């Protein structure tokens, strides 16, 4: 090997290292963007936003929205009261009044914006975190708490508000929504269906099957994915190699990524997707790029798997503070209005506490009701065993009193 050859090899290696460094640069930038709570530039270019984190109104060429001062104040009220209800539920769980709670903290804009885009005749299939959407559909907030207290399987009639019961099984509600939408289509109605799920659920086979069926049958359904960056402790980059909204392309329908902390953008994008569904243009995937500020549920500790810097970066993009800044700068709200909302918030918290603590326990034997329409020998046997078990406590108490 000549000196010239050795020098050439060194030059080639150095060039390769520089090339590798250049190739690694986008990945490094993506990692840095994740740590600061910002999408990288390519993702930012695709993000629909109408209200900046500082509360400045901006326009988008495809999604325009014109709301009255009353409507804007209504969106603010919705988010504030939803957050207060959610905080009260978290506190009640910590006090032992609820067995579990899944907080929506940080996702108010995604839920209120999309919820207010719905018509009364549209139908909603939620997961277990859509407290803001339930609020928009007129479901009494206290009705959401019975299941988490363990006194019922869902405290409302789904057909009264076109809002299905909470679904604990991850992703299955997208199948329910797709089937329901296909039925709506065959009935000739012009209503739409919306299914809510998280970034973690997007990895489930149920969601993939829903995308396939809805696309093939051109079903009037909107898939609303709240990408809150974490599927319990798994970050989004461990679930997908492309932005979630781009998955729709492989199934043959459009996907759009919206700033999930911007209530105006969420409203505009969801309204457009619903209208597309109603007019026979098929499904749409909406990815609301947001953040779960709290724990996955009250049994989770997010400090074990995510950095404080990430959370702080997202706190600066708080959806409620963003809208408030805009409303104050435009003179749409004043101190008197904000004080009124605070008073209403306190009253809601008080009512939630009182209702939850007054919820009656169900009859123990009710667990065997409505299992089979015509009865079943095994259920009858189990009922008898459980009745004897319950009676044993009464017998023990009687003996204790006799002594």
Sine and cosine of phi, psi and omega as CSV:
sin_phi,cos_phi,sin_psi,cos_psi,sin_omega,cos_omega
0.00,0.00,0.82,-0.58,0.00,-1.00
-0.98,0.19,0.27,-0.96,0.06,-1.00
-0.88,0.48,-0.62,0.79,0.01,-1.00
-0.89,0.45,-0.63,0.77,0.00,-1.00
-0.91,0.41,-0.65,0.76,0.02,-1.00
-0.90,0.44,-0.68,0.74,0.02,-1.00
-0.89,0.46,-0.62,0.78,0.00,-1.00
-0.91,0.41,-0.63,0.78,0.03,-1.00
-0.90,0.44,-0.67,0.74,0.01,-1.00
-0.89,0.45,-0.65,0.76,0.00,-1.00
-0.90,0.44,-0.69,0.73,0.01,-1.00
-0.88,0.48,-0.69,0.72,0.01,-1.00
-0.89,0.46,-0.68,0.73,-0.01,-1.00
-0.89,0.46,-0.67,0.75,0.03,-1.00
-0.90,0.45,-0.63,0.77,0.03,-1.00
-0.89,0.45,-0.65,0.76,0.00,-1.00
-0.90,0.44,-0.65,0.76,0.01,-1.00
-0.91,0.41,-0.64,0.77,0.03,-1.00
-0.90,0.44,-0.69,0.72,0.02,-1.00
-0.88,0.47,-0.64,0.77,0.01,-1.00
-0.89,0.45,-0.65,0.76,0.02,-1.00
-0.91,0.42,-0.64,0.77,0.00,-1.00
-0.92,0.38,-0.53,0.85,-0.03,-1.00
-0.98,0.20,-0.31,0.95,-0.09,-1.00
-0.84,0.54,-0.72,0.70,0.03,-1.00
-0.86,0.50,-0.63,0.78,0.01,-1.00
-0.90,0.44,-0.65,0.76,0.03,-1.00
-0.89,0.45,-0.66,0.75,0.02,-1.00
-0.89,0.45,-0.64,0.77,0.01,-1.00
-0.90,0.44,-0.64,0.77,0.03,-1.00
-0.90,0.43,-0.68,0.73,0.03,-1.00
-0.90,0.43,-0.62,0.79,0.02,-1.00
-0.90,0.44,-0.63,0.77,0.03,-1.00
-0.89,0.46,-0.68,0.74,-0.04,-1.00
-0.92,0.40,-0.48,0.88,-0.02,-1.00
-0.99,-0.15,0.04,1.00,0.02,-1.00
0.97,0.23,0.31,0.95,-0.02,-1.00
-0.91,-0.40,0.66,-0.75,0.16,-0.99
-0.94,0.34,0.47,-0.88,0.03,-1.00
-0.94,0.35,0.05,-1.00,-0.15,-0.99
-0.89,0.46,-0.64,0.77,0.00,-1.00
-0.89,0.46,-0.65,0.76,0.02,-1.00
-0.94,0.34,-0.62,0.79,0.00,-1.00
-0.88,0.48,-0.61,0.80,-0.01,-1.00
-0.89,0.45,-0.44,0.90,-0.04,-1.00
-0.99,-0.11,0.01,1.00,-0.09,-1.00
-1.00,0.05,0.86,-0.51,0.05,-1.00
-0.98,0.19,0.84,-0.54,-0.04,-1.00
-0.63,-0.78,0.73,-0.69,0.04,-1.00
-0.88,-0.47,-0.21,0.98,-0.01,-1.00
-0.64,-0.77,0.89,-0.45,-0.04,-1.00
-0.95,0.32,0.26,-0.97,0.04,-1.00
-0.85,0.53,-0.41,0.91,0.02,-1.00
-1.00,0.09,-0.04,1.00,0.01,-1.00
1.00,0.04,0.40,0.92,0.02,-1.00
-0.99,-0.12,0.74,-0.67,-0.01,-1.00
-0.97,0.22,0.77,-0.64,0.05,-1.00
-0.78,-0.63,0.29,-0.96,-0.02,-1.00
-0.96,-0.29,0.41,-0.91,0.09,-1.00
-0.78,-0.63,0.68,-0.74,-0.10,-0.99
-0.90,0.44,-0.42,0.91,-0.07,-1.00
-0.96,-0.28,-0.36,0.93,-0.09,-1.00
-0.80,-0.60,0.99,-0.13,0.03,-1.00
-0.96,-0.27,0.54,-0.84,0.02,-1.00
-0.51,-0.86,0.66,-0.75,-0.03,-1.00
-0.75,-0.67,0.96,-0.27,-0.06,-1.00
-0.93,-0.37,0.54,-0.84,0.05,-1.00
-0.97,0.24,0.33,-0.95,0.08,-1.00
-0.82,0.58,-0.62,0.78,0.01,-1.00
-0.89,0.45,-0.67,0.74,0.01,-1.00
-0.91,0.41,-0.64,0.77,0.02,-1.00
-0.91,0.41,-0.67,0.74,0.07,-1.00
-0.89,0.46,-0.59,0.81,0.02,-1.00
-0.90,0.45,-0.64,0.77,0.04,-1.00
-0.90,0.44,-0.65,0.76,0.03,-1.00
-0.90,0.44,-0.72,0.70,0.02,-1.00
-0.86,0.51,-0.70,0.71,0.01,-1.00
-0.83,0.56,-0.73,0.68,-0.07,-1.00
-0.93,0.36,-0.66,0.75,-0.02,-1.00
-0.90,0.43,-0.72,0.69,-0.04,-1.00
-0.94,0.35,-0.59,0.81,0.05,-1.00
-0.90,0.44,-0.68,0.74,0.03,-1.00
-0.90,0.44,-0.63,0.77,-0.01,-1.00
-0.91,0.41,-0.68,0.73,0.05,-1.00
-0.86,0.51,-0.70,0.71,-0.02,-1.00
-0.89,0.46,-0.68,0.73,0.02,-1.00
-0.90,0.43,-0.62,0.79,0.01,-1.00
-0.91,0.41,-0.65,0.76,0.02,-1.00
-0.90,0.44,-0.65,0.76,0.04,-1.00
-0.88,0.48,-0.69,0.73,0.02,-1.00
-0.90,0.44,-0.67,0.74,0.01,-1.00
-0.88,0.48,-0.60,0.80,0.03,-1.00
-0.92,0.40,-0.65,0.76,0.01,-1.00
-0.91,0.42,-0.43,0.91,0.02,-1.00
-1.00,0.03,0.01,1.00,0.03,-1.00
1.00,0.05,0.16,0.99,-0.01,-1.00
-0.99,0.11,-0.39,0.92,0.06,-1.00
-0.83,-0.55,0.53,-0.85,0.02,-1.00
-0.97,0.24,-0.51,0.86,-0.09,-1.00
-0.31,-0.95,0.40,-0.92,0.11,-0.99
-0.47,-0.88,0.66,-0.75,0.05,-1.00
-0.95,-0.32,0.95,-0.32,-0.10,-1.00
-0.98,0.18,0.53,-0.85,0.08,-1.00
-0.97,-0.25,0.18,0.98,-0.10,-0.99
-0.77,0.64,0.84,-0.54,-0.02,-1.00
0.99,-0.16,-0.26,0.97,-0.07,-1.00
-0.94,-0.34,0.31,0.95,-0.07,-1.00
-0.89,0.45,-0.64,0.77,-0.04,-1.00
-0.91,0.41,-0.67,0.74,0.00,-1.00
-0.87,0.49,-0.67,0.74,-0.07,-1.00
-0.98,0.19,-0.70,0.72,0.00,-1.00
-0.94,0.34,-0.67,0.75,0.01,-1.00
-0.87,0.49,-0.75,0.66,0.00,-1.00
-0.95,0.33,-0.60,0.80,-0.01,-1.00
-0.90,0.43,-0.62,0.78,0.01,-1.00
-0.98,0.20,-0.13,0.99,0.08,-1.00
-0.99,0.15,-0.24,0.97,-0.09,-1.00
-0.98,0.18,0.52,-0.85,0.19,-0.98
-1.00,-0.01,0.31,-0.95,-0.02,-1.00
-0.86,0.50,-0.54,0.84,-0.06,-1.00
-1.00,0.03,-0.01,1.00,0.12,-0.99
-0.97,0.26,0.36,-0.93,-0.05,-1.00
-0.84,-0.55,0.66,-0.75,-0.10,-0.99
-0.91,-0.40,0.72,-0.69,0.13,-0.99
-0.88,-0.47,0.97,-0.22,-0.08,-1.00
-1.00,-0.04,0.13,-0.99,0.23,-0.97
-1.00,-0.02,-0.81,-0.59,-0.01,-1.00
-0.83,-0.57,0.21,0.98,-0.07,-1.00
-0.83,-0.56,0.09,1.00,-0.13,-0.99
-1.00,0.04,0.81,0.59,-0.03,-1.00
-0.92,0.39,-0.57,0.82,0.02,-1.00
-0.94,0.35,-0.63,0.78,0.04,-1.00
-0.92,0.39,-0.64,0.77,0.06,-1.00
-0.86,0.52,-0.66,0.75,0.05,-1.00
-0.86,0.51,-0.71,0.70,0.01,-1.00
-0.90,0.43,-0.49,0.87,-0.01,-1.00
-1.00,0.06,0.01,1.00,0.07,-1.00
1.00,0.10,0.25,0.97,0.07,-1.00
-0.98,0.22,0.79,-0.61,0.03,-1.00
-0.86,0.51,0.81,-0.58,-0.04,-1.00
-0.81,0.59,-0.58,0.82,-0.03,-1.00
-0.91,0.41,-0.40,0.92,0.03,-1.00
-0.93,0.36,-0.36,0.93,0.01,-1.00
-0.96,0.29,-0.32,0.95,-0.19,-0.98
-1.00,-0.01,-0.28,0.96,-0.04,-1.00
-0.86,0.52,-0.68,0.73,0.00,-1.00
-0.90,0.43,-0.64,0.77,-0.02,-1.00
-0.97,0.25,-0.29,0.96,0.11,-0.99
-1.00,0.00,-0.28,0.96,0.04,-1.00
1.00,0.06,0.41,0.91,-0.02,-1.00
-0.96,-0.28,-0.16,0.99,0.08,-1.00
-0.37,-0.93,0.02,-1.00,0.01,-1.00
-0.98,-0.21,0.25,0.97,-0.09,-1.00
0.66,-0.75,0.82,-0.58,-0.19,-0.98
-0.99,-0.15,0.41,0.91,-0.01,-1.00
-0.57,-0.82,0.36,-0.93,0.06,-1.00
-1.00,0.06,0.91,-0.42,-0.06,-1.00
-0.83,0.55,-0.55,0.83,-0.07,-1.00
-0.98,0.19,-0.23,0.97,0.02,-1.00
-0.95,0.31,-0.54,0.84,-0.04,-1.00
-0.84,-0.54,0.13,0.99,-0.10,-1.00
0.79,0.61,0.66,0.75,-0.01,-1.00
-0.73,-0.68,0.95,-0.32,-0.09,-1.00
-0.92,0.40,0.31,-0.95,0.06,-1.00
-0.89,0.45,0.45,-0.89,0.04,-1.00
-0.85,0.52,0.62,-0.78,-0.01,-1.00
-0.92,-0.39,0.88,-0.48,-0.02,-1.00
-1.00,0.08,-0.58,0.82,0.02,-1.00
-0.91,0.42,0.82,-0.58,-0.14,-0.99
-0.94,0.35,0.88,-0.48,0.14,-0.99
1.00,0.00,-0.27,0.96,-0.11,-0.99
-0.92,0.40,-0.43,0.90,-0.03,-1.00
-0.92,0.40,-0.34,0.94,0.04,-1.00
-0.94,0.35,-0.54,0.84,0.10,-1.00
-0.93,0.37,-0.68,0.73,0.03,-1.00
-0.86,0.51,-0.70,0.72,-0.02,-1.00
-0.90,0.44,-0.67,0.75,-0.01,-1.00
-0.90,0.44,-0.71,0.70,0.03,-1.00
-0.89,0.46,-0.66,0.75,0.01,-1.00
-0.90,0.43,-0.67,0.74,0.01,-1.00
-0.89,0.45,-0.62,0.79,0.05,-1.00
-0.90,0.43,-0.58,0.82,0.07,-1.00
-0.93,0.38,-0.66,0.75,0.05,-1.00
-0.86,0.51,-0.66,0.75,0.00,-1.00
-0.88,0.47,-0.70,0.71,-0.01,-1.00
-0.93,0.36,-0.47,0.88,0.05,-1.00
-0.96,0.27,-0.24,0.97,0.01,-1.00
0.99,0.17,0.26,0.97,0.01,-1.00
-0.98,0.20,0.36,-0.93,0.02,-1.00
-0.96,-0.29,0.36,0.93,0.06,-1.00
-1.00,0.10,0.21,-0.98,-0.02,-1.00
-0.82,-0.57,0.24,-0.97,0.00,-1.00
-0.83,-0.56,0.59,-0.80,0.05,-1.00
-0.76,-0.65,0.69,-0.72,0.02,-1.00
-0.88,-0.48,0.78,-0.63,0.03,-1.00
-0.98,-0.19,0.64,-0.77,0.09,-1.00
-0.34,-0.94,0.20,-0.98,-0.04,-1.00
-0.97,-0.23,0.07,-1.00,0.00,-1.00
-0.89,0.46,-0.57,0.82,0.04,-1.00
-0.90,0.43,-0.65,0.76,0.01,-1.00
-0.90,0.43,-0.42,0.91,-0.01,-1.00
-0.90,0.44,-0.26,0.97,0.04,-1.00
-1.00,0.03,-0.07,1.00,-0.02,-1.00
-0.99,0.14,0.54,-0.84,0.04,-1.00
-0.90,0.44,-0.52,0.85,0.02,-1.00
-0.84,0.54,-0.65,0.76,-0.02,-1.00
-0.92,0.38,-0.67,0.74,0.03,-1.00
-0.88,0.48,-0.68,0.74,0.02,-1.00
-0.90,0.43,-0.61,0.79,0.03,-1.00
-0.89,0.45,-0.67,0.74,0.02,-1.00
-0.88,0.48,-0.68,0.74,-0.02,-1.00
-0.89,0.46,-0.79,0.61,-0.06,-1.00
-0.91,0.42,-0.69,0.73,-0.05,-1.00
-0.90,0.43,-0.59,0.80,0.01,-1.00
-0.94,0.33,-0.73,0.68,-0.03,-1.00
-0.89,0.45,-0.63,0.78,-0.04,-1.00
-0.99,-0.13,0.09,1.00,0.07,-1.00
0.81,0.59,0.69,0.73,-0.11,-0.99
-0.94,0.33,0.59,-0.80,-0.01,-1.00
-0.99,0.16,0.94,0.34,-0.08,-1.00
-0.75,-0.66,0.60,-0.80,0.10,-0.99
-0.93,-0.37,0.81,-0.59,0.07,-1.00
-0.99,-0.10,0.92,-0.40,-0.07,-1.00
-0.95,-0.32,0.97,-0.24,-0.03,-1.00
-0.99,-0.14,0.89,-0.46,0.10,-0.99
-1.00,0.02,0.99,-0.13,0.02,-1.00
-0.99,0.15,1.00,-0.05,-0.01,-1.00
-1.00,-0.08,0.33,0.94,0.16,-0.99
0.98,0.18,-0.31,0.95,-0.07,-1.00
-0.68,-0.74,0.81,-0.59,0.16,-0.99
-1.00,-0.10,1.00,0.04,-0.26,-0.96
0.83,0.56,-0.97,-0.23,-0.05,-1.00
-0.96,-0.28,0.11,0.99,-0.02,-1.00
-0.99,-0.17,0.87,-0.50,0.01,-1.00
-0.95,0.31,0.31,-0.95,-0.07,-1.00
-0.86,0.51,-0.60,0.80,-0.06,-1.00
-0.92,0.40,-0.23,0.97,0.09,-1.00
-1.00,-0.06,0.05,1.00,0.00,-1.00
-0.92,-0.39,-0.41,0.91,-0.09,-1.00
-0.45,-0.89,0.51,-0.86,0.05,-1.00
-0.99,-0.13,-0.12,0.99,0.04,-1.00
-0.77,-0.64,0.37,-0.93,0.12,-0.99
-0.81,0.58,0.63,-0.78,-0.14,-0.99
-0.85,0.52,-0.59,0.81,-0.05,-1.00
-0.90,0.44,-0.41,0.91,-0.02,-1.00
-0.96,0.28,-0.25,0.97,0.03,-1.00
-0.89,0.46,-0.49,0.87,-0.03,-1.00
-0.87,0.50,-0.52,0.85,-0.05,-1.00
-0.85,0.52,-0.61,0.79,-0.01,-1.00
-0.93,0.36,-0.30,0.95,0.01,-1.00
-0.98,-0.19,-0.12,0.99,0.09,-1.00
1.00,-0.08,0.36,0.93,0.10,-0.99
-0.66,-0.75,0.29,-0.96,-0.13,-0.99
-0.97,0.22,0.46,-0.89,0.12,-0.99
-0.78,-0.63,0.52,-0.86,-0.01,-1.00
-0.63,-0.78,0.65,-0.76,0.06,-1.00
-0.97,-0.24,0.80,-0.61,-0.02,-1.00
-0.86,-0.51,0.51,-0.86,0.09,-1.00
-0.92,0.40,0.96,-0.29,-0.08,-1.00
-0.95,0.31,-0.13,0.99,0.07,-1.00
-0.98,-0.18,0.14,0.99,0.00,-1.00
-0.92,-0.39,0.98,-0.22,-0.09,-1.00
-0.90,0.43,-0.53,0.84,0.00,-1.00
-0.93,0.36,-0.69,0.73,0.01,-1.00
-0.92,0.40,-0.66,0.75,0.02,-1.00
-0.88,0.47,-0.64,0.77,0.04,-1.00
-0.90,0.44,-0.74,0.67,-0.05,-1.00
-0.91,0.42,-0.71,0.70,-0.05,-1.00
-0.92,0.38,-0.69,0.73,-0.01,-1.00
-0.92,0.40,-0.64,0.77,0.02,-1.00
-0.87,0.49,-0.67,0.75,0.02,-1.00
-0.91,0.40,-0.65,0.76,0.00,-1.00
-0.91,0.41,-0.65,0.76,0.02,-1.00
-0.91,0.42,-0.66,0.75,0.02,-1.00
-0.91,0.42,-0.60,0.80,0.06,-1.00
-0.88,0.48,-0.67,0.74,0.02,-1.00
-0.91,0.42,-0.68,0.73,-0.06,-1.00
-0.91,0.42,-0.50,0.87,-0.08,-1.00
-1.00,-0.08,0.31,0.95,0.12,-0.99
0.99,0.17,0.33,0.94,-0.03,-1.00
-0.99,-0.13,0.07,1.00,0.14,-0.99
1.00,0.02,-0.20,-0.98,-0.12,-0.99
-0.98,0.22,0.30,-0.95,0.11,-0.99
-0.64,-0.77,0.62,-0.79,0.13,-0.99
-0.97,-0.23,0.87,-0.50,0.08,-1.00
-0.96,-0.29,0.85,-0.53,0.09,-1.00
-0.97,-0.24,0.94,-0.35,0.05,-1.00
-1.00,0.03,0.95,-0.31,-0.07,-1.00
-0.99,0.15,0.98,-0.18,-0.12,-0.99
-0.68,-0.73,-0.38,-0.93,-0.06,-1.00
-0.44,-0.90,0.67,-0.75,0.07,-1.00
-1.00,0.04,0.97,-0.23,-0.10,-0.99
-0.95,0.33,-0.48,0.88,-0.02,-1.00
-0.97,-0.24,-0.38,-0.92,0.02,-1.00
-0.98,0.19,0.34,-0.94,0.06,-1.00
-0.84,0.54,-0.78,0.63,0.21,-0.98
-0.62,-0.79,0.02,-1.00,-0.01,-1.00
-0.95,0.32,-0.08,1.00,0.09,-1.00
-1.00,-0.08,0.07,1.00,-0.10,-1.00
-0.94,-0.33,0.49,-0.87,0.08,-1.00
-0.83,-0.57,0.99,-0.11,-0.07,-1.00
-0.93,0.38,-0.27,0.96,0.03,-1.00
-0.92,0.39,-0.23,0.97,-0.01,-1.00
-0.98,0.21,-0.32,0.95,-0.13,-0.99
-0.68,-0.73,-0.02,1.00,0.05,-1.00
-0.68,-0.74,0.46,-0.89,-0.12,-0.99
-0.99,0.14,0.54,-0.84,0.03,-1.00
-0.89,0.46,-0.55,0.83,-0.02,-1.00
-0.88,0.48,-0.61,0.80,0.00,-1.00
-0.91,0.42,-0.72,0.69,-0.01,-1.00
-0.90,0.44,-0.67,0.75,0.00,-1.00
-0.89,0.45,-0.61,0.79,0.02,-1.00
-0.89,0.45,-0.62,0.79,0.01,-1.00
-0.97,0.23,-0.47,0.88,0.07,-1.00
-0.87,0.50,-0.54,0.84,0.02,-1.00
-0.93,0.38,-0.24,0.97,0.00,-1.00
-0.94,-0.34,0.43,0.90,-0.04,-1.00
-0.77,0.64,0.80,-0.60,-0.08,-1.00
-0.91,0.42,-0.54,0.84,-0.02,-1.00
-0.96,0.27,-0.71,0.71,0.01,-1.00
-0.90,0.43,-0.54,0.84,0.02,-1.00
-0.89,0.46,-0.76,0.65,-0.01,-1.00
-0.92,0.38,-0.63,0.77,0.01,-1.00
-0.87,0.49,-0.67,0.74,0.01,-1.00
-0.86,0.51,-0.66,0.75,0.01,-1.00
-0.92,0.40,-0.71,0.70,-0.03,-1.00
-0.90,0.44,-0.62,0.78,0.02,-1.00
-0.94,0.35,-0.64,0.77,-0.01,-1.00
-0.92,0.39,-0.47,0.88,0.00,-1.00
-1.00,-0.06,-0.02,1.00,-0.01,-1.00
0.94,0.33,0.40,0.91,-0.04,-1.00
-0.99,0.12,-0.44,0.90,0.08,-1.00
-0.79,-0.62,0.43,-0.90,0.09,-1.00
-0.75,-0.66,-0.03,-1.00,-0.05,-1.00
-0.87,0.49,-0.59,0.81,-0.02,-1.00
-0.90,0.43,-0.68,0.73,0.01,-1.00
-0.91,0.41,-0.70,0.72,-0.01,-1.00
-0.89,0.45,-0.59,0.81,0.05,-1.00
-0.92,0.39,-0.59,0.81,0.03,-1.00
-0.90,0.43,-0.67,0.74,0.02,-1.00
-0.91,0.42,-0.61,0.79,0.02,-1.00
-0.90,0.43,-0.64,0.77,0.04,-1.00
-0.90,0.44,-0.68,0.74,0.03,-1.00
-0.90,0.43,-0.59,0.81,0.03,-1.00
-0.89,0.45,-0.70,0.72,0.02,-1.00
-0.89,0.45,-0.65,0.76,0.00,-1.00
-0.91,0.42,-0.63,0.78,0.04,-1.00
-0.90,0.44,-0.71,0.71,0.02,-1.00
-0.85,0.52,-0.68,0.74,0.01,-1.00
-0.89,0.45,-0.70,0.72,-0.01,-1.00
-0.90,0.43,-0.65,0.76,0.01,-1.00
-0.87,0.49,-0.71,0.70,0.01,-1.00
-0.87,0.50,-0.72,0.70,-0.05,-1.00
-0.91,0.41,-0.68,0.74,-0.04,-1.00
-0.92,0.39,-0.69,0.72,-0.03,-1.00
-0.88,0.47,-0.72,0.69,-0.05,-1.00
-0.93,0.36,-0.33,0.94,0.01,-1.00
-1.00,-0.09,-0.02,1.00,-0.02,-1.00
-0.90,0.44,0.82,-0.57,-0.01,-1.00
-0.97,0.26,0.56,-0.83,0.10,-1.00
-0.94,0.33,0.59,-0.81,0.03,-1.00
-0.95,0.32,0.36,-0.93,0.10,-0.99
-0.90,0.44,0.75,-0.66,-0.05,-1.00
-0.82,0.58,-0.60,0.80,-0.06,-1.00
-0.97,0.22,-0.15,0.99,-0.04,-1.00
-0.91,0.41,-0.31,0.95,-0.02,-1.00
-0.88,0.47,-0.38,0.92,-0.04,-1.00
-1.00,-0.05,-0.05,1.00,-0.01,-1.00
-0.99,0.14,0.48,-0.87,0.11,-0.99
0.87,0.50,0.48,0.87,0.08,-1.00
-1.00,0.06,-0.78,0.62,0.09,-1.00
-0.82,-0.58,0.60,-0.80,-0.02,-1.00
-0.91,0.42,-0.62,0.79,-0.09,-1.00
-0.93,-0.37,0.29,0.96,-0.01,-1.00
0.99,0.14,0.24,-0.97,-0.03,-1.00
-0.40,-0.92,0.66,-0.75,-0.09,-1.00
-0.87,0.49,-0.66,0.75,-0.02,-1.00
-0.92,0.40,-0.66,0.75,0.03,-1.00
-0.90,0.44,-0.63,0.77,0.04,-1.00
-0.88,0.47,-0.66,0.75,0.01,-1.00
-0.91,0.42,-0.70,0.72,0.00,-1.00
-0.92,0.40,-0.60,0.80,0.04,-1.00
-0.88,0.48,-0.69,0.72,0.00,-1.00
-0.90,0.43,-0.66,0.75,0.02,-1.00
-0.90,0.44,-0.67,0.74,-0.03,-1.00
-0.94,0.34,-0.60,0.80,0.04,-1.00
-0.89,0.46,-0.66,0.75,0.03,-1.00
-0.91,0.42,-0.62,0.79,0.02,-1.00
-0.89,0.45,-0.70,0.72,0.03,-1.00
-0.89,0.45,-0.65,0.76,-0.02,-1.00
-0.91,0.41,-0.47,0.88,-0.02,-1.00
-0.89,0.46,-0.51,0.86,0.03,-1.00
-0.94,0.35,-0.64,0.77,0.04,-1.00
-0.90,0.44,-0.64,0.77,0.03,-1.00
-0.89,0.45,-0.67,0.75,0.00,-1.00
-0.90,0.43,-0.63,0.77,0.02,-1.00
-0.91,0.42,-0.63,0.77,0.00,-1.00
-0.90,0.44,-0.65,0.76,0.02,-1.00
-0.90,0.43,-0.66,0.75,0.00,-1.00
-0.90,0.44,-0.64,0.77,0.01,-1.00
-0.93,0.38,-0.57,0.82,0.01,-1.00
-0.92,0.39,-0.51,0.86,0.01,-1.00
-0.98,0.20,0.00,0.00,0.00,0.00
